[in-house]
């Protein structure tokens, strides 16, 4: 006759111990997966809109650079195209102003550059 139940106490205890060990391993794997997920979520991520290749913008909406002398204008455009916006978009100030004209961070920083630049 085929026996499904263990023959004696020792084999029952061994089966129970094996079950506990398997449960412990599964719990450890799950905890590790949760920990890795939390660790990855805390890492700073590259912004979705980050520029793959920099585009040089000649105009910056909301920033009065049209009436400036050519040398000063080129200097400001270079600075606005190379400085990253502080709004976490990952874009340059010039691109942020061109793609999202509601961004207050890029406008404030761009106007600060215009006001602080030497004449």
NUTIBA-485655 format. One record per atom (N, C-alpha, C): atom name; x, z, y; residue in one letter; residue number from 1. Coordinates in pm, 1 decimal, padded with zeros to 6 digits. Last residue first. Layout:
REM residues N
+----+----------+----------+----------+---+-----+
:  a :       px :       pz :       py : r :   k :
+----+----------+----------+----------+---+-----+
: CA :        X :        Z :        Y : A : NUM :
...
+----+----------+----------+----------+---+-----+
//
This chain:
REM residues 119
+----+----------+----------+----------+---+-----+
:  a :       px :       pz :       py : r :   k :
+----+----------+----------+----------+---+-----+
:  N :  02713.8 : -01911.1 :  09493.3 : X : 119 :
: CA :  02668.6 : -02032.0 :  09564.6 : X : 119 :
:  C :  02775.3 : -02137.3 :  09567.8 : X : 119 :
:  N :  02707.3 : -01760.3 :  09165.6 : X : 118 :
: CA :  02766.5 : -01778.1 :  09299.1 : X : 118 :
:  C :  02721.7 : -01910.0 :  09361.6 : X : 118 :
:  N :  02415.0 : -01619.7 :  09013.8 : X : 117 :
: CA :  02521.7 : -01717.9 :  09012.8 : X : 117 :
:  C :  02575.7 : -01737.7 :  09154.6 : X : 117 :
:  N :  02196.9 : -01452.0 :  09028.2 : X : 116 :
: CA :  02330.5 : -01391.4 :  09021.4 : X : 116 :
:  C :  02443.7 : -01491.1 :  09030.0 : X : 116 :
:  N :  01972.9 : -01618.2 :  09025.4 : X : 115 :
: CA :  01997.1 : -01531.0 :  09141.1 : X : 115 :
:  C :  02137.2 : -01474.7 :  09144.9 : X : 115 :
:  N :  01999.7 : -01743.3 :  08775.0 : X : 114 :
: CA :  01993.0 : -01825.9 :  08897.1 : X : 114 :
:  C :  02028.4 : -01738.7 :  09018.8 : X : 114 :
:  N :  01995.7 : -01521.8 :  08602.0 : X : 113 :
: CA :  02113.1 : -01609.3 :  08606.2 : X : 113 :
:  C :  02115.7 : -01690.9 :  08734.3 : X : 113 :
:  N :  01735.8 : -01432.7 :  08655.3 : X : 112 :
: CA :  01850.2 : -01344.8 :  08686.1 : X : 112 :
:  C :  01978.7 : -01427.3 :  08693.9 : X : 112 :
:  N :  01588.3 : -01641.8 :  08553.5 : X : 111 :
: CA :  01585.4 : -01618.1 :  08698.2 : X : 111 :
:  C :  01699.8 : -01527.5 :  08741.3 : X : 111 :
:  N :  01648.9 : -01598.9 :  08280.0 : X : 110 :
: CA :  01687.9 : -01723.9 :  08345.7 : X : 110 :
:  C :  01689.0 : -01708.0 :  08497.8 : X : 110 :
:  N :  01533.7 : -01346.3 :  08236.0 : X : 109 :
: CA :  01677.9 : -01363.6 :  08219.7 : X : 109 :
:  C :  01726.3 : -01491.3 :  08288.9 : X : 109 :
:  N :  01260.5 : -01401.3 :  08289.2 : X : 108 :
: CA :  01333.4 : -01297.4 :  08364.2 : X : 108 :
:  C :  01483.6 : -01318.6 :  08356.9 : X : 108 :
:  N :  01209.0 : -01604.7 :  08096.8 : X : 107 :
: CA :  01191.9 : -01629.7 :  08239.8 : X : 107 :
:  C :  01271.2 : -01528.9 :  08322.3 : X : 107 :
:  N :  01254.3 : -01478.3 :  07852.7 : X : 106 :
: CA :  01338.3 : -01592.3 :  07890.6 : X : 106 :
:  C :  01327.7 : -01620.9 :  08039.4 : X : 106 :
:  N :  01055.1 : -01275.5 :  07865.4 : X : 105 :
: CA :  01197.5 : -01241.7 :  07852.7 : X : 105 :
:  C :  01285.9 : -01356.5 :  07899.2 : X : 105 :
:  N :  00808.2 : -01400.1 :  07870.6 : X : 104 :
: CA :  00853.0 : -01329.6 :  07991.5 : X : 104 :
:  C :  01002.1 : -01299.0 :  07986.3 : X : 104 :
:  N :  00676.9 : -01693.4 :  07757.8 : X : 103 :
: CA :  00777.3 : -01591.1 :  07726.6 : X : 103 :
:  C :  00830.0 : -01529.2 :  07856.0 : X : 103 :
:  N :  00516.7 : -01905.2 :  07809.9 : X : 102 :
: CA :  00457.6 : -01772.8 :  07831.7 : X : 102 :
:  C :  00557.5 : -01660.8 :  07806.3 : X : 102 :
:  N :  00634.2 : -02138.2 :  07736.2 : X : 101 :
: CA :  00640.6 : -02105.2 :  07878.5 : X : 101 :
:  C :  00574.4 : -01971.5 :  07910.3 : X : 101 :
:  N :  00800.9 : -02235.6 :  07486.9 : X : 100 :
: CA :  00705.0 : -02125.8 :  07505.3 : X : 100 :
:  C :  00713.0 : -02077.9 :  07650.2 : X : 100 :
:  N :  00970.7 : -02454.9 :  07508.2 : X :  99 :
: CA :  00875.3 : -02450.5 :  07397.2 : X :  99 :
:  C :  00768.4 : -02343.4 :  07414.2 : X :  99 :
:  N :  01122.8 : -02415.7 :  07737.9 : X :  98 :
: CA :  01059.8 : -02546.1 :  07716.3 : X :  98 :
:  C :  00955.3 : -02542.3 :  07605.5 : X :  98 :
:  N :  01217.0 : -02154.5 :  07707.6 : X :  97 :
: CA :  01133.4 : -02186.2 :  07824.4 : X :  97 :
:  C :  01059.4 : -02318.7 :  07803.6 : X :  97 :
:  N :  01367.0 : -02194.1 :  07473.4 : X :  96 :
: CA :  01254.5 : -02100.2 :  07472.4 : X :  96 :
:  C :  01160.4 : -02130.2 :  07589.5 : X :  96 :
:  N :  01564.4 : -02366.9 :  07567.2 : X :  95 :
: CA :  01467.7 : -02415.2 :  07467.3 : X :  95 :
:  C :  01345.9 : -02324.1 :  07461.2 : X :  95 :
:  N :  01694.7 : -02198.0 :  07752.7 : X :  94 :
: CA :  01637.0 : -02325.1 :  07796.6 : X :  94 :
:  C :  01533.2 : -02376.3 :  07696.6 : X :  94 :
:  N :  01782.6 : -01986.6 :  07591.0 : X :  93 :
: CA :  01687.9 : -01961.5 :  07700.2 : X :  93 :
:  C :  01618.5 : -02090.3 :  07743.5 : X :  93 :
:  N :  01773.4 : -02079.3 :  07242.1 : X :  92 :
: CA :  01842.6 : -02063.8 :  07369.8 : X :  92 :
:  C :  01737.7 : -02039.4 :  07478.0 : X :  92 :
:  N :  01608.8 : -01875.8 :  06988.7 : X :  91 :
: CA :  01632.6 : -01998.9 :  07063.9 : X :  91 :
:  C :  01718.0 : -01970.9 :  07186.5 : X :  91 :
:  N :  01523.3 : -01653.8 :  06858.5 : X :  90 :
: CA :  01645.7 : -01716.1 :  06810.4 : X :  90 :
:  C :  01682.1 : -01843.3 :  06883.9 : X :  90 :
:  N :  01316.6 : -01491.6 :  06923.7 : X :  89 :
: CA :  01281.6 : -01625.4 :  06875.1 : X :  89 :
:  C :  01404.1 : -01695.8 :  06818.5 : X :  89 :
:  N :  01357.2 : -01243.5 :  07038.5 : X :  88 :
: CA :  01366.9 : -01254.6 :  06892.2 : X :  88 :
:  C :  01326.0 : -01391.3 :  06837.9 : X :  88 :
:  N :  01384.6 : -01245.5 :  07311.2 : X :  87 :
: CA :  01249.9 : -01222.8 :  07256.3 : X :  87 :
:  C :  01245.0 : -01239.3 :  07105.0 : X :  87 :
:  N :  01615.6 : -01308.4 :  07443.2 : X :  86 :
: CA :  01605.8 : -01172.4 :  07389.1 : X :  86 :
:  C :  01470.3 : -01144.2 :  07325.0 : X :  86 :
:  N :  01782.9 : -01620.9 :  07382.3 : X :  85 :
: CA :  01673.7 : -01542.6 :  07440.0 : X :  85 :
:  C :  01664.7 : -01406.5 :  07370.6 : X :  85 :
:  N :  02127.1 : -01696.2 :  07414.8 : X :  84 :
: CA :  02011.1 : -01675.0 :  07328.2 : X :  84 :
:  C :  01909.1 : -01585.5 :  07396.9 : X :  84 :
:  N :  02288.5 : -01940.1 :  07607.5 : X :  83 :
: CA :  02251.8 : -01798.6 :  07595.2 : X :  83 :
:  C :  02124.9 : -01785.7 :  07512.4 : X :  83 :
:  N :  02315.3 : -02213.4 :  07638.0 : X :  82 :
: CA :  02402.5 : -02146.1 :  07541.3 : X :  82 :
:  C :  02367.6 : -01999.0 :  07520.1 : X :  82 :
:  N :  02145.9 : -02306.1 :  07832.3 : X :  81 :
: CA :  02140.7 : -02371.9 :  07701.7 : X :  81 :
:  C :  02225.4 : -02301.3 :  07596.6 : X :  81 :
:  N :  02219.1 : -02151.8 :  08050.3 : X :  80 :
: CA :  02083.7 : -02137.0 :  07996.6 : X :  80 :
:  C :  02069.7 : -02201.3 :  07858.6 : X :  80 :
:  N :  02481.9 : -02250.8 :  08092.2 : X :  79 :
: CA :  02459.7 : -02109.2 :  08060.4 : X :  79 :
:  C :  02322.3 : -02087.7 :  07996.5 : X :  79 :
:  N :  02428.2 : -02516.6 :  08154.4 : X :  78 :
: CA :  02514.4 : -02485.1 :  08040.0 : X :  78 :
:  C :  02492.6 : -02341.0 :  07995.3 : X :  78 :
:  N :  02272.6 : -02478.5 :  08383.0 : X :  77 :
: CA :  02213.8 : -02541.6 :  08265.0 : X :  77 :
:  C :  02296.8 : -02512.1 :  08139.9 : X :  77 :
:  N :  02468.0 : -02365.2 :  08555.5 : X :  76 :
: CA :  02350.0 : -02288.2 :  08514.8 : X :  76 :
:  C :  02284.3 : -02346.3 :  08390.8 : X :  76 :
:  N :  02643.9 : -02585.8 :  08577.4 : X :  75 :
: CA :  02692.7 : -02455.9 :  08527.8 : X :  75 :
:  C :  02575.3 : -02371.0 :  08477.2 : X :  75 :
:  N :  02475.1 : -02775.7 :  08690.5 : X :  74 :
: CA :  02532.3 : -02800.0 :  08557.8 : X :  74 :
:  C :  02583.8 : -02670.3 :  08494.8 : X :  74 :
:  N :  02425.4 : -02649.0 :  08939.8 : X :  73 :
: CA :  02315.2 : -02680.0 :  08848.5 : X :  73 :
:  C :  02366.9 : -02701.4 :  08706.3 : X :  73 :
:  N :  02676.7 : -02645.5 :  09053.5 : X :  72 :
: CA :  02610.9 : -02518.6 :  09023.1 : X :  72 :
:  C :  02497.2 : -02539.5 :  08922.6 : X :  72 :
:  N :  02717.3 : -02923.6 :  09079.1 : X :  71 :
: CA :  02811.1 : -02841.3 :  09001.5 : X :  71 :
:  C :  02745.9 : -02709.3 :  08958.9 : X :  71 :
:  N :  02495.2 : -03007.7 :  09243.5 : X :  70 :
: CA :  02516.9 : -03059.6 :  09108.4 : X :  70 :
:  C :  02606.6 : -02970.5 :  09023.4 : X :  70 :
:  N :  02305.6 : -02752.7 :  09417.1 : X :  69 :
: CA :  02414.1 : -02851.4 :  09411.5 : X :  69 :
:  C :  02445.6 : -02887.8 :  09265.8 : X :  69 :
:  N :  01948.1 : -02726.1 :  09359.5 : X :  68 :
: CA :  02084.0 : -02671.6 :  09362.4 : X :  68 :
:  C :  02187.9 : -02783.0 :  09364.6 : X :  68 :
:  N :  01685.1 : -02801.5 :  09326.0 : X :  67 :
: CA :  01745.4 : -02818.2 :  09457.9 : X :  67 :
:  C :  01888.6 : -02767.1 :  09467.8 : X :  67 :
:  N :  01622.4 : -02736.4 :  09057.0 : X :  66 :
: CA :  01623.5 : -02876.1 :  09101.3 : X :  66 :
:  C :  01696.5 : -02894.3 :  09233.3 : X :  66 :
:  N :  01587.5 : -02484.3 :  08965.6 : X :  65 :
: CA :  01726.3 : -02533.2 :  08968.1 : X :  65 :
:  C :  01735.2 : -02675.6 :  09023.0 : X :  65 :
:  N :  01379.4 : -02241.6 :  08924.4 : X :  64 :
: CA :  01406.4 : -02336.1 :  09034.2 : X :  64 :
:  C :  01553.0 : -02380.0 :  09040.5 : X :  64 :
:  N :  01198.4 : -02220.4 :  08636.2 : X :  63 :
: CA :  01327.5 : -02180.9 :  08693.1 : X :  63 :
:  C :  01365.7 : -02284.8 :  08798.5 : X :  63 :
:  N :  00973.3 : -02320.9 :  08518.2 : X :  62 :
: CA :  00962.0 : -02191.8 :  08584.8 : X :  62 :
:  C :  01089.5 : -02144.1 :  08651.2 : X :  62 :
:  N :  01144.8 : -02499.9 :  08264.2 : X :  61 :
: CA :  01019.6 : -02470.0 :  08334.2 : X :  61 :
:  C :  01017.1 : -02328.7 :  08393.0 : X :  61 :
:  N :  01427.4 : -02663.3 :  08299.0 : X :  60 :
: CA :  01386.4 : -02532.5 :  08248.4 : X :  60 :
:  C :  01261.2 : -02492.0 :  08325.8 : X :  60 :
:  N :  01595.8 : -02961.9 :  08205.9 : X :  59 :
: CA :  01495.3 : -02892.7 :  08286.2 : X :  59 :
:  C :  01458.7 : -02761.7 :  08216.9 : X :  59 :
:  N :  01779.1 : -03044.0 :  08024.0 : X :  58 :
: CA :  01811.1 : -03068.5 :  08164.8 : X :  58 :
:  C :  01712.4 : -02999.1 :  08257.5 : X :  58 :
:  N :  01900.7 : -02906.1 :  07726.1 : X :  57 :
: CA :  01784.3 : -02926.8 :  07812.6 : X :  57 :
:  C :  01829.5 : -02940.0 :  07957.2 : X :  57 :
:  N :  02049.3 : -03007.9 :  07444.8 : X :  56 :
: CA :  02081.1 : -02970.9 :  07581.7 : X :  56 :
:  C :  01963.2 : -03007.6 :  07669.9 : X :  56 :
:  N :  02002.3 : -02861.1 :  07135.1 : X :  55 :
: CA :  01961.5 : -02968.3 :  07224.1 : X :  55 :
:  C :  01991.1 : -02921.6 :  07365.1 : X :  55 :
:  N :  02174.8 : -02770.4 :  06845.3 : X :  54 :
: CA :  02144.4 : -02741.2 :  06985.2 : X :  54 :
:  C :  02110.1 : -02868.6 :  07060.9 : X :  54 :
:  N :  02020.5 : -02770.1 :  06537.3 : X :  53 :
: CA :  02121.8 : -02834.4 :  06620.3 : X :  53 :
:  C :  02081.5 : -02811.7 :  06765.3 : X :  53 :
:  N :  01835.6 : -02581.1 :  06456.2 : X :  52 :
: CA :  01935.6 : -02628.3 :  06361.4 : X :  52 :
:  C :  02051.6 : -02696.2 :  06434.6 : X :  52 :
:  N :  01721.6 : -02296.6 :  06624.6 : X :  51 :
: CA :  01761.8 : -02435.2 :  06641.0 : X :  51 :
:  C :  01862.1 : -02476.3 :  06534.1 : X :  51 :
:  N :  01457.3 : -02104.0 :  06491.4 : X :  50 :
: CA :  01597.5 : -02115.6 :  06532.1 : X :  50 :
:  C :  01641.1 : -02261.7 :  06528.3 : X :  50 :
:  N :  01202.4 : -02039.4 :  06420.6 : X :  49 :
: CA :  01218.6 : -02147.3 :  06518.3 : X :  49 :
:  C :  01363.1 : -02170.6 :  06558.7 : X :  49 :
:  N :  01236.6 : -01824.4 :  06252.5 : X :  48 :
: CA :  01179.3 : -01946.2 :  06197.7 : X :  48 :
:  C :  01207.0 : -02063.9 :  06290.1 : X :  48 :
:  N :  01543.6 : -01641.2 :  06271.7 : X :  47 :
: CA :  01412.3 : -01676.8 :  06325.7 : X :  47 :
:  C :  01365.9 : -01811.0 :  06269.2 : X :  47 :
:  N :  01682.1 : -01469.2 :  06008.0 : X :  46 :
: CA :  01697.8 : -01579.7 :  06101.5 : X :  46 :
:  C :  01559.2 : -01622.7 :  06146.0 : X :  46 :
:  N :  01633.8 : -01116.9 :  05995.0 : X :  45 :
: CA :  01616.6 : -01251.4 :  05942.4 : X :  45 :
:  C :  01639.6 : -01354.0 :  06051.2 : X :  45 :
:  N :  01787.9 : -00813.2 :  05919.3 : X :  44 :
: CA :  01743.5 : -00906.8 :  06022.9 : X :  44 :
:  C :  01738.6 : -01047.4 :  05964.4 : X :  44 :
:  N :  01654.6 : -00617.1 :  05654.9 : X :  43 :
: CA :  01761.3 : -00704.4 :  05702.0 : X :  43 :
:  C :  01708.9 : -00793.6 :  05813.9 : X :  43 :
:  N :  01436.4 : -00492.8 :  05554.4 : X :  42 :
: CA :  01500.3 : -00429.6 :  05669.3 : X :  42 :
:  C :  01612.1 : -00515.1 :  05727.5 : X :  42 :
:  N :  01366.5 : -00634.5 :  05332.6 : X :  41 :
: CA :  01275.6 : -00641.2 :  05445.9 : X :  41 :
:  C :  01335.8 : -00578.0 :  05570.9 : X :  41 :
:  N :  01568.6 : -00569.7 :  05154.4 : X :  40 :
: CA :  01564.0 : -00705.0 :  05209.5 : X :  40 :
:  C :  01473.3 : -00713.9 :  05330.5 : X :  40 :
:  N :  01495.1 : -00305.9 :  05096.6 : X :  39 :
: CA :  01625.3 : -00333.1 :  05157.3 : X :  39 :
:  C :  01626.2 : -00470.5 :  05222.0 : X :  39 :
:  N :  01249.6 : -00343.5 :  04973.8 : X :  38 :
: CA :  01256.7 : -00270.5 :  05100.5 : X :  38 :
:  C :  01387.1 : -00298.9 :  05172.1 : X :  38 :
:  N :  01334.6 : -00484.8 :  04747.6 : X :  37 :
: CA :  01237.1 : -00543.9 :  04838.6 : X :  37 :
:  C :  01240.0 : -00476.0 :  04974.2 : X :  37 :
:  N :  01501.4 : -00299.7 :  04626.6 : X :  36 :
: CA :  01558.3 : -00425.8 :  04675.2 : X :  36 :
:  C :  01463.3 : -00493.7 :  04773.7 : X :  36 :
:  N :  01309.3 : -00101.9 :  04562.9 : X :  35 :
: CA :  01419.8 : -00070.4 :  04653.1 : X :  35 :
:  C :  01481.3 : -00197.5 :  04710.9 : X :  35 :
:  N :  01152.0 : -00242.8 :  04378.7 : X :  34 :
: CA :  01092.1 : -00193.9 :  04503.4 : X :  34 :
:  C :  01200.8 : -00165.5 :  04606.1 : X :  34 :
:  N :  01342.2 : -00282.0 :  04176.9 : X :  33 :
: CA :  01279.5 : -00397.4 :  04241.8 : X :  33 :
:  C :  01216.4 : -00357.3 :  04374.9 : X :  33 :
:  N :  01397.3 : -00016.0 :  04106.2 : X :  32 :
: CA :  01504.6 : -00100.1 :  04158.8 : X :  32 :
:  C :  01445.7 : -00219.8 :  04234.2 : X :  32 :
:  N :  01147.6 :  00058.9 :  04005.5 : X :  31 :
: CA :  01201.4 :  00126.7 :  04123.8 : X :  31 :
:  C :  01312.6 :  00044.3 :  04188.1 : X :  31 :
:  N :  01137.6 : -00112.4 :  03780.8 : X :  30 :
: CA :  01038.3 : -00124.0 :  03888.0 : X :  30 :
:  C :  01087.6 : -00057.9 :  04016.1 : X :  30 :
:  N :  01352.1 : -00014.5 :  03633.0 : X :  29 :
: CA :  01352.8 : -00154.6 :  03677.5 : X :  29 :
:  C :  01253.8 : -00173.5 :  03792.2 : X :  29 :
:  N :  01261.1 :  00245.6 :  03583.3 : X :  28 :
: CA :  01383.8 :  00225.0 :  03661.4 : X :  28 :
:  C :  01390.7 :  00081.8 :  03715.1 : X :  28 :
:  N :  01034.8 :  00193.6 :  03425.1 : X :  27 :
: CA :  01019.3 :  00261.7 :  03553.6 : X :  27 :
:  C :  01141.6 :  00240.0 :  03641.3 : X :  27 :
:  N :  01159.7 :  00077.1 :  03202.2 : X :  26 :
: CA :  01064.3 : -00001.6 :  03281.1 : X :  26 :
:  C :  01045.5 :  00060.8 :  03418.9 : X :  26 :
:  N :  01308.1 :  00300.2 :  03114.8 : X :  25 :
: CA :  01376.4 :  00176.9 :  03155.2 : X :  25 :
:  C :  01284.5 :  00091.1 :  03241.9 : X :  25 :
:  N :  01102.8 :  00480.9 :  03050.3 : X :  24 :
: CA :  01200.4 :  00515.0 :  03153.9 : X :  24 :
:  C :  01272.4 :  00390.1 :  03205.3 : X :  24 :
:  N :  00978.2 :  00343.0 :  02842.3 : X :  23 :
: CA :  00903.0 :  00373.3 :  02964.0 : X :  23 :
:  C :  00997.3 :  00405.5 :  03079.5 : X :  23 :
:  N :  01184.7 :  00348.0 :  02655.4 : X :  22 :
: CA :  01136.4 :  00219.1 :  02706.6 : X :  22 :
:  C :  01058.6 :  00238.6 :  02835.8 : X :  22 :
:  N :  01199.0 :  00624.6 :  02613.0 : X :  21 :
: CA :  01314.6 :  00552.8 :  02667.7 : X :  21 :
:  C :  01272.1 :  00417.7 :  02726.1 : X :  21 :
:  N :  00947.4 :  00672.6 :  02500.6 : X :  20 :
: CA :  00983.3 :  00734.6 :  02628.1 : X :  20 :
:  C :  01101.1 :  00663.0 :  02693.7 : X :  20 :
:  N :  00975.1 :  00522.7 :  02262.4 : X :  19 :
: CA :  00871.4 :  00489.6 :  02360.0 : X :  19 :
:  C :  00900.8 :  00547.2 :  02496.7 : X :  19 :
:  N :  01178.5 :  00664.6 :  02138.8 : X :  18 :
: CA :  01199.7 :  00524.1 :  02174.6 : X :  18 :
:  C :  01097.9 :  00480.2 :  02279.1 : X :  18 :
:  N :  01042.8 :  00904.5 :  02097.6 : X :  17 :
: CA :  01161.0 :  00902.0 :  02184.0 : X :  17 :
:  C :  01189.9 :  00759.4 :  02229.6 : X :  17 :
:  N :  00847.9 :  00817.2 :  01915.3 : X :  16 :
: CA :  00806.5 :  00872.5 :  02044.4 : X :  16 :
:  C :  00923.2 :  00868.4 :  02143.5 : X :  16 :
:  N :  01009.4 :  00744.7 :  01700.7 : X :  15 :
: CA :  00922.7 :  00645.5 :  01764.8 : X :  15 :
:  C :  00879.7 :  00691.8 :  01903.8 : X :  15 :
:  N :  01123.4 :  00993.0 :  01642.0 : X :  14 :
: CA :  01210.0 :  00881.9 :  01681.7 : X :  14 :
:  C :  01127.5 :  00773.9 :  01752.0 : X :  14 :
:  N :  00897.1 :  01134.0 :  01563.8 : X :  13 :
: CA :  00972.3 :  01179.5 :  01681.4 : X :  13 :
:  C :  01062.8 :  01067.2 :  01732.0 : X :  13 :
:  N :  00834.5 :  00989.3 :  01334.4 : X :  12 :
: CA :  00737.3 :  00996.6 :  01444.2 : X :  12 :
:  C :  00807.4 :  01037.9 :  01573.1 : X :  12 :
:  N :  01058.2 :  01040.1 :  01179.6 : X :  11 :
: CA :  01034.6 :  00902.2 :  01223.2 : X :  11 :
:  C :  00931.7 :  00898.9 :  01336.1 : X :  11 :
:  N :  01023.3 :  01318.3 :  01148.0 : X :  10 :
: CA :  01144.6 :  01264.3 :  01210.2 : X :  10 :
:  C :  01123.1 :  01121.3 :  01258.6 : X :  10 :
:  N :  00780.5 :  01353.2 :  01007.9 : X :   9 :
: CA :  00793.6 :  01394.5 :  01147.7 : X :   9 :
:  C :  00913.5 :  01332.2 :  01217.4 : X :   9 :
:  N :  00712.3 :  01055.7 :  00809.8 : X :   8 :
: CA :  00737.3 :  01198.0 :  00830.7 : X :   8 :
:  C :  00755.3 :  01227.3 :  00979.1 : X :   8 :
:  N :  00608.8 :  00794.8 :  00812.5 : X :   7 :
: CA :  00612.5 :  00871.7 :  00689.5 : X :   7 :
:  C :  00630.8 :  01020.2 :  00712.8 : X :   7 :
:  N :  00377.3 :  00663.3 :  01056.6 : X :   6 :
: CA :  00510.7 :  00704.7 :  01014.3 : X :   6 :
:  C :  00502.1 :  00795.8 :  00892.5 : X :   6 :
:  N :  00120.8 :  00428.1 :  00962.0 : X :   5 :
: CA :  00163.7 :  00553.7 :  01021.8 : X :   5 :
:  C :  00302.1 :  00591.3 :  00973.9 : X :   5 :
:  N :  00098.8 :  00214.3 :  00796.9 : X :   4 :
: CA :  00111.6 :  00188.9 :  00939.9 : X :   4 :
:  C :  00162.1 :  00314.1 :  01008.7 : X :   4 :
:  N :  00190.2 :  00103.5 :  00482.1 : X :   3 :
: CA :  00171.0 :  00221.7 :  00565.9 : X :   3 :
:  C :  00194.8 :  00185.8 :  00712.3 : X :   3 :
:  N :  00045.2 : -00072.7 :  00227.6 : X :   2 :
: CA :  00119.6 : -00083.5 :  00352.6 : X :   2 :
:  C :  00087.1 :  00036.7 :  00439.4 : X :   2 :
:  N :  00082.7 :  00000.0 : -00117.7 : X :   1 :
: CA :  00000.0 :  00000.0 :  00000.0 : X :   1 :
:  C :  00088.2 :  00000.0 :  00125.5 : X :   1 :
+----+----------+----------+----------+---+-----+
//
